[in-house]
């Protein structure tokens, strides 16, 4: 869903709006179309949202996982 964050250049209100090709955003406070799009961070969606887990360790070069062997003498 295309939800964008805006700030109204006329009244400085910040808001979010659902925008499509047929639907142009307007400030909910003053109805102005003089808007600036704000940078927003991407949202997390899904069962793991908000939960961080370390990546599994697969072993690296020298562990035999990549097919090479360290030359130990």
C-alpha positions as CSV (number, residue, x, y, z in Angstrom):
1,X,0.0,0.0,0.0
2,X,1.5,3.4,-0.9
3,X,1.3,5.4,2.3
4,X,3.6,8.5,2.3
5,X,4.5,11.0,4.9
6,X,4.0,14.7,4.2
7,X,4.5,18.1,5.8
8,X,2.2,21.0,4.7
9,X,4.2,24.0,3.6
10,X,1.3,26.3,4.5
11,X,0.4,25.3,8.1
12,X,3.5,22.9,8.9
13,X,1.3,20.0,9.9
14,X,2.9,16.6,9.4
15,X,0.6,13.7,8.3
16,X,0.5,10.4,6.4
17,X,-1.7,9.8,3.4
18,X,-2.7,6.9,1.2
19,X,-1.8,7.9,-2.3
20,X,-2.8,6.4,-5.7
21,X,-2.8,7.7,-9.3
22,X,-6.4,8.8,-8.8
23,X,-6.0,10.3,-5.3
24,X,-3.8,13.4,-4.7
25,X,-3.0,14.2,-1.1
26,X,-4.2,17.4,0.7
27,X,-3.4,18.6,4.2
28,X,-6.1,17.4,6.6
29,X,-5.9,20.6,8.6
30,X,-6.0,23.4,6.0
31,X,-6.8,21.4,2.7
32,X,-3.7,22.8,1.0
33,X,-2.0,20.8,-1.8
34,X,1.3,22.7,-1.1
35,X,3.0,19.7,0.4
36,X,6.5,18.3,0.8
37,X,7.1,14.6,0.9
38,X,9.1,13.5,4.0
39,X,11.7,10.8,4.1
40,X,10.4,7.9,6.1
41,X,11.9,4.7,7.4
42,X,10.5,1.5,5.9
43,X,8.1,-0.5,8.1
44,X,8.6,-4.1,9.2
45,X,5.8,-6.5,8.3
46,X,5.6,-10.1,9.2
47,X,6.0,-12.5,12.1
48,X,9.6,-11.5,12.7
49,X,8.9,-7.7,12.9
50,X,10.6,-6.2,15.8
51,X,12.6,-9.3,16.6
52,X,16.2,-9.7,15.7
53,X,18.1,-13.0,15.5
54,X,21.7,-13.6,14.6
55,X,22.4,-15.1,11.2
56,X,23.4,-18.7,11.3
57,X,27.2,-19.3,11.1
58,X,28.1,-21.5,8.1
59,X,31.9,-21.7,8.7
60,X,34.4,-19.9,6.6
61,X,37.5,-20.5,4.7
62,X,39.8,-22.9,6.6
63,X,36.9,-24.6,8.4
64,X,36.4,-27.1,5.5
65,X,33.0,-25.6,4.7
66,X,34.2,-24.1,1.5
67,X,36.2,-27.1,0.4
68,X,39.6,-25.7,1.1
69,X,41.9,-26.7,4.0
70,X,44.3,-24.6,5.8
71,X,47.9,-25.6,5.3
72,X,49.0,-26.5,8.8
73,X,52.6,-27.6,9.2
